[in-house]
Amino acid sequence: MVSRESIMEKWENTNSMKIYKVEWLELFAKIETVKASITKDSYKFYGMDNNAKIISYLLGNPSDTPEEAEILIGSIYENDDKISFYTEKYEDKEFCFFYNCETEYKNKKIIFPWEI
């Protein structure tokens, strides 16, 4: 069996982009931070991408459609172009991104724990 480390090493050697590996504890800490900042008893979350769908389930109250949700979750914010469909169509919704590649994770490939 090929280890996670050998796959990541191979990927790093073939790409100029650095890799940022998200650890489970870090992700759960971010989830708890989001939960603590919520004032309403029951918010519904919708994941705008595949990783965000997993995160919305980990948050505890996922919705199947963006219309049902109060908060739209994104795993990674890259730029406005990537989310313009959602921001234009769902102006009344709140948005929450777990990682920002425009500022703190610039030029980094973010890998979530379940991706390898």
Secondary structure, DSSP 8 states (H G I E B T S, - for coil): ---HHHHHHHHHHH-SSEEEE--HHHHHHHHHHHHHH--SS---EEESSHHHHHHHHHHT-B-SSTTT-SEEEEEEE--HHHHHHHHHH-TTSEEEEEEETTTTTTTEEEE-GGG-
